[in-house]
Amino acid sequence: MTEAEAATRTASTAAASGAIAPSGALQPAPDAPAMGYVLTGRLPGPTLVVADHGDLGRAVVARLRRLPTLPWMRGRIVVVSLDRLGAGDQARTLGGCIGSYDRIVHLPLAGRGGHTEAAAEQGYWAVLRMAARLGMISGRGVPMGARPGA
């Protein structure tokens, strides 16, 4: 399956819930700006929310989309850009889009120069570790320590 086919399948599966646009973007309403990303596996399972504070989530999602086994994931990964989240009704509507969730992973805050490759790598492995712990993926090849190689 090509990356484009996987993205289309992921978007069409999740779009049935009304929570995401065809691009895989998380939107509380069809005319609202995107507030993150949704990656949905073929099988039902846990929901892992990833809290992002800038554009680091985009880099982590790009890495996750390159995984050839992503379509076989159980459940979904919802990446929420907290800096795009307003207050009040927007936050409640977003909560309705996400629904119940099992765990939250917070990506590291970026410094003044924006995110680094090291931060993107760290966030990527943190998401994979939690997905493995939740049973969303098998976890083969995912270092379960605090850092890759640990």
Stockholm file with secondary structure:
# STOCKHOLM 1.0

chainA/1-150         MTEAEAATRTASTAAASGAIAPSGALQPAPDAPAMGYVLTGRLPGPTLVVADHGDLGRAVVARLRRLPTLPWMRGRIVVVSLDRLGAGDQARTLGGCIGSYDRIVHLPLAGRGGHTEAAAEQGYWAVLRMAARLGMISGRGVPMGARPGA
#=GR chainA/1-150 SS CCHHHHHHHHHHHHHTTTSBCTTSBBCSSTTSCCCEEEEECSEEEEEEEEEESSSHHHHHHHHHHTCTTGGGCEEEEEEEEGGGCCSTHHHHHHHHHHCSCSEEEECCCCBTTBCCHHHHHHHHHHHHHHHHHTTSSCCTTCCCSSSTTC
#=GC SS_cons         CCHHHHHHHHHHHHHTTTSBCTTSBBCSSTTSCCCEEEEECSEEEEEEEEEESSSHHHHHHHHHHTCTTGGGCEEEEEEEEGGGCCSTHHHHHHHHHHCSCSEEEECCCCBTTBCCHHHHHHHHHHHHHHHHHTTSSCCTTCCCSSSTTC
//
